Amino acid sequence: MPPEPSSPWHPNRRWADPLIALLMLLNLLAVGFTLLARQRAARRPSERVSLQGRITEVVLAGPRLLRGGELQAREWTKAEAQLTEPWDRALLGVLRAELGGQTGDATLWIEGVTPAGPAGARFRRVGFAAYAGAPLPDRADRDEIHRRLGGGYAADLLEIRLRDREGTLGGEALRAQARKALLTRLAGLGLLGLAVLGCAAGGVAVGLYLGVTRGKPLPQPMPEWGLSGRAAALVFLGWFLVFFVAGNLAGLLLSPWPGLRWVAVPLGYALHAAFGIRLLCGAERIGLTTLWHRVAPGRMGRDLAWGGAFLALAVLLVMAVALISGLILKPDQSPQRELQDLLRGLSGWGPSLVLFLAVAGLAPFFEELLFRGFLLPVLARNGRMAVALVGSALLFGAIHLQPTGLPTLATLGFVLGLAMRHTGSLRTPMLVHAFWNGTLFLLMRAFA
């Protein structure tokens, strides 16, 4: 006779409860240390123009290049309120000088937007040469400032002004190249904006449909887990703790090779994903194939079709929450600053492809398996679906450790939970999550 399958894990409360308390304490310490490290990093000014600065550059200069005329004072005021990083302010100063929004003595405004440090001194030399008639800087200064300004439209216009002063050839060719690149980025942002608006409109329809049909029976239930509540708590807390440890361990292992710093992202994801899956399979006493069939049953085509619908709903709700929270919460540095810095240092398509697969493939897989495939059904036991949706969404937002981004991340997590509840399959929230991460990654890569 074949052996009977092992029953799921039901640990003894005498040792499980103290271990749960210990894991909770360790997780709180890990969260505290990680937040402290991020706050210290956030206090260090960025060494280049940020993603927000590059997008603002396109939004300000692109329409003006197409229609001509001067930008309104309120547009400059709005841009100044949004851009707080030193090199973003320097970029905005160059744009105002080139687009006619800068008034007063050039020496004063250059001093006003010059970043601190040796790179700032280079910017001052280049700015005085371009706008105040100072001696021309050497090629190293010009190349450095062009790089720190993002290599975009403002950086090109600054270089063109220096070439015109020294009377060298190539100014007009560079001007035409800068205009073409600017209009290409503007067209890309325009298409992205239209896609977002289209998704938001579709999200309204999806929300209305879900509201009208909420009383109908669902096509299939969410996966069921046999492990006890204590076992589920140990699995989740253990996985959560390794989430923090793996990233730091990957960074430590690669610290002797600064050129391989980008490998820490996919390596960290791989380490804690492998540990978490092994932990979950061991607690439930199942294999990897059984695990996948449990969390992703049914027809793939139907799940993927619903993925498009819930992506539209996510865009709508995240936009609404972002607009509301933006009026309440103080603007902070980009939550993706670390990834942006990594992308700026990459050369070649190989590392970019590996990072893309980690961000848009491995990360959605492990996060959806943890939060929607496992945590949501466990919390929804005994009919507590509302509590499960809200609780898993808040924990999903919290694990990213972005305080100002918590409202939007939790909203995204809530929609992903709705997708899992409606289809009963992990494929749908995985597709939404992968498309979301992939789009953000490509946007950052385009402006890196």
SVG drawing of the C-alpha trace seen along z (x, -y; Angstrom):
<svg xmlns="http://www.w3.org/2000/svg" viewBox="-26 -91 66 93">
<polyline fill="none" stroke="black" stroke-width="0.4" points="0.0,0.0 1.2,-3.5 2.2,-5.5 -0.4,-7.9 0.4,-11.6 1.8,-13.5 -0.6,-15.9 0.2,-19.7 2.2,-21.2 0.5,-21.8 3.3,-22.9 2.9,-22.6 1.9,-25.8 4.4,-25.5 7.3,-26.2 5.5,-27.7 4.2,-30.8 7.6,-31.8 9.1,-31.3 6.4,-33.5 7.1,-36.2 10.8,-36.0 10.3,-36.2 8.0,-39.2 10.7,-40.9 13.4,-40.1 11.1,-41.4 10.5,-44.6 14.3,-45.0 14.9,-44.3 12.3,-46.8 13.7,-49.4 17.3,-49.0 16.2,-49.0 14.2,-52.2 17.0,-53.8 19.5,-52.9 17.1,-54.2 16.6,-57.5 20.3,-58.0 20.6,-57.3 17.7,-59.7 19.5,-62.5 22.4,-62.2 21.6,-64.3 21.4,-62.5 24.5,-62.8 22.5,-63.2 19.2,-64.4 16.3,-62.2 13.7,-60.4 11.2,-63.1 13.6,-65.8 14.0,-64.1 10.3,-63.8 9.7,-67.4 12.3,-68.5 10.3,-66.7 7.0,-68.1 8.3,-71.7 10.5,-71.8 8.6,-69.5 5.3,-71.4 7.2,-74.7 9.4,-73.3 6.2,-72.3 4.1,-75.4 6.7,-78.1 6.1,-81.0 7.0,-81.4 6.1,-79.2 3.9,-80.7 5.3,-81.7 3.0,-79.3 4.5,-76.4 8.0,-77.3 6.6,-77.7 5.0,-74.3 8.2,-72.7 10.2,-74.4 7.8,-73.0 8.1,-69.5 11.9,-69.4 13.9,-69.5 17.1,-67.5 20.2,-69.7 20.8,-68.5 17.1,-68.8 17.3,-72.4 20.4,-72.9 18.7,-71.3 15.7,-73.6 18.0,-76.6 19.5,-75.7 16.1,-75.1 14.9,-78.5 17.9,-80.2 17.4,-78.4 13.6,-78.7 13.4,-82.3 12.1,-81.9 15.3,-83.1 15.6,-86.8 18.2,-88.8 22.0,-88.5 23.3,-85.2 25.9,-85.1 23.2,-85.2 20.9,-82.4 23.9,-80.1 25.0,-80.5 21.5,-79.9 21.1,-76.5 24.7,-75.2 24.9,-71.9 27.4,-71.5 30.7,-69.7 33.4,-69.3 30.8,-68.5 29.0,-71.7 32.2,-73.7 32.4,-72.2 28.8,-73.2 29.6,-76.7 32.6,-76.9 30.5,-75.5 27.5,-77.8 29.6,-80.9 31.3,-80.1 27.9,-79.6 25.9,-82.4 28.3,-84.9 31.2,-85.1 33.8,-83.3 36.7,-81.4 35.7,-78.1 36.0,-75.0 38.0,-71.9 36.4,-68.9 36.4,-66.9 34.2,-69.5 31.8,-69.7 31.4,-65.9 30.9,-65.5 28.1,-68.2 26.5,-66.7 26.3,-63.4 25.0,-64.8 22.3,-66.7 21.1,-63.5 22.4,-63.8 19.0,-65.2 17.7,-68.3 19.0,-70.8 22.4,-69.2 22.6,-69.3 21.5,-73.0 24.2,-73.8 26.8,-72.1 25.6,-73.8 26.0,-77.2 29.6,-76.3 30.3,-75.1 28.8,-78.3 31.1,-80.3 34.2,-78.5 33.2,-78.5 33.5,-74.7 31.5,-72.7 28.7,-70.4 26.4,-72.8 23.6,-72.6 23.9,-68.9 23.7,-68.5 20.7,-70.9 18.8,-68.8 19.7,-65.6 18.5,-67.1 15.2,-68.2 14.6,-64.8 15.4,-63.0 13.1,-65.4 10.2,-64.9 10.7,-61.2 10.5,-61.2 7.5,-63.5 5.7,-61.2 6.5,-58.2 5.2,-60.0 2.1,-61.0 1.4,-57.5 1.9,-56.3 -0.5,-59.0 -3.2,-57.9 -2.7,-54.3 -3.1,-55.3 -6.3,-57.3 -7.6,-54.4 -6.9,-52.0 -8.6,-54.3 -11.7,-54.5 -11.7,-50.7 -11.3,-50.5 -14.5,-52.4 -16.3,-49.7 -14.6,-46.9 -15.5,-48.4 -19.2,-48.8 -19.3,-45.2 -17.8,-43.9 -20.3,-45.9 -23.3,-44.7 -22.2,-41.0 -20.9,-40.8 -23.7,-38.5 -23.0,-35.9 -21.1,-32.7 -17.4,-32.9 -16.0,-30.6 -13.7,-28.8 -12.7,-29.2 -9.3,-30.4 -6.7,-27.7 -7.2,-26.1 -4.3,-25.5 -4.3,-22.7 -1.6,-24.0 -2.7,-25.6 -2.8,-29.3 0.4,-29.0 2.2,-27.2 0.9,-29.9 2.3,-32.6 5.7,-30.9 5.8,-30.5 4.9,-34.1 7.2,-35.6 10.1,-33.4 9.6,-34.4 9.3,-38.0 12.5,-37.9 14.5,-36.3 13.2,-38.9 15.3,-41.5 18.2,-39.2 18.6,-38.0 19.0,-41.4 21.6,-42.4 23.4,-39.1 23.5,-39.4 24.9,-42.9 27.6,-41.7 28.6,-38.8 29.1,-41.1 30.7,-44.0 34.3,-43.1 33.1,-43.7 31.5,-47.1 30.9,-46.5 28.6,-43.6 26.4,-45.6 23.4,-45.2 23.5,-41.4 22.4,-41.9 18.8,-42.6 18.2,-39.3 20.4,-37.3 18.4,-38.6 15.1,-37.9 16.2,-34.4 17.5,-33.6 14.3,-34.6 12.0,-33.2 13.7,-29.8 13.6,-29.8 10.0,-30.9 8.8,-28.3 10.8,-25.6 9.3,-26.7 5.8,-26.7 6.0,-23.3 7.6,-21.8 4.9,-23.2 2.1,-22.0 3.9,-18.7 3.5,-19.1 5.8,-19.3 6.4,-22.3 4.1,-20.9 1.3,-20.4 1.8,-23.9 1.5,-25.4 -1.6,-23.5 -3.2,-24.5 -2.6,-28.2 -3.1,-28.4 -6.0,-26.1 -8.3,-26.5 -7.8,-27.9 -4.9,-30.1 -6.7,-32.2 -9.5,-33.2 -7.0,-34.2 -5.0,-36.3 -8.1,-38.0 -9.1,-39.0 -5.6,-40.2 -6.2,-43.0 -9.4,-44.0 -7.9,-44.2 -4.9,-46.1 -7.3,-48.7 -9.0,-48.8 -5.6,-49.1 -4.6,-52.1 -7.9,-53.8 -7.7,-53.3 -4.0,-53.9 -4.3,-57.2 -7.2,-58.3 -5.4,-57.4 -2.2,-59.0 -4.0,-62.3 -5.6,-62.3 -2.5,-61.3 -0.4,-63.9 -2.5,-66.6 -1.9,-65.3 1.5,-63.7 4.7,-65.6 6.5,-64.8 9.5,-62.6 12.4,-61.3 11.6,-58.7 11.0,-55.3 12.8,-53.7 16.0,-55.8 18.2,-52.7 17.0,-51.0 17.4,-54.2 21.0,-54.5 21.6,-50.9 20.2,-51.5 22.3,-54.5 25.5,-52.5 24.6,-49.7 26.2,-49.2 24.9,-46.7 21.6,-44.9 22.6,-41.8 22.5,-43.3 19.4,-45.3 17.6,-42.2 18.6,-40.3 17.3,-43.1 14.1,-43.3 13.4,-39.6 14.0,-39.9 11.8,-43.0 9.0,-42.0 9.2,-38.2 10.8,-36.9 9.5,-39.6 5.8,-39.4 5.9,-35.6 7.2,-35.4 5.2,-38.3 2.0,-37.1 2.6,-33.6 3.2,-34.9 0.5,-37.5 -2.3,-36.4 -1.7,-32.7 -1.0,-32.0 -1.7,-34.9 -5.0,-36.0 -6.7,-32.5 -5.4,-31.9 -6.7,-35.3 -10.0,-34.6 -10.8,-31.5 -14.2,-31.5 -15.5,-34.0 -13.4,-37.0 -12.8,-38.1 -12.9,-41.9 -10.4,-41.5 -8.2,-39.3 -8.3,-41.8 -7.4,-44.8 -4.9,-43.0 -3.0,-41.4 -3.0,-44.7 -1.6,-46.7 1.2,-44.1 2.0,-44.1 2.4,-47.9 4.4,-47.7 7.0,-45.1 8.2,-47.7 9.2,-50.1 8.1,-53.3 6.1,-55.3 4.9,-57.9 4.1,-55.2 2.1,-53.1 -1.4,-54.3 -0.7,-53.6 1.1,-50.3 -1.7,-49.1 -4.3,-50.1 -2.4,-48.1 -2.3,-45.2 -6.1,-45.5 -6.8,-45.2 -4.5,-42.2 -6.4,-40.6 -9.7,-41.2 -8.2,-39.6 -7.2,-36.5 -10.6,-36.3 -12.5,-36.7 -10.6,-34.2 -9.3,-31.9 -6.0,-31.7 -2.6,-33.3 -2.0,-33.9 -4.3,-36.9 -2.6,-39.0 0.8,-37.8 0.1,-39.2 -1.1,-42.5 1.9,-42.8 4.4,-41.8 3.0,-44.3 3.0,-47.0 6.6,-46.4 7.7,-46.0 6.2,-49.2 7.9,-51.2 11.2,-49.5 11.1,-50.4 10.1,-54.0 13.1,-54.3 15.4,-52.6 14.3,-55.0 15.2,-58.0 18.3,-56.5"/>
</svg>
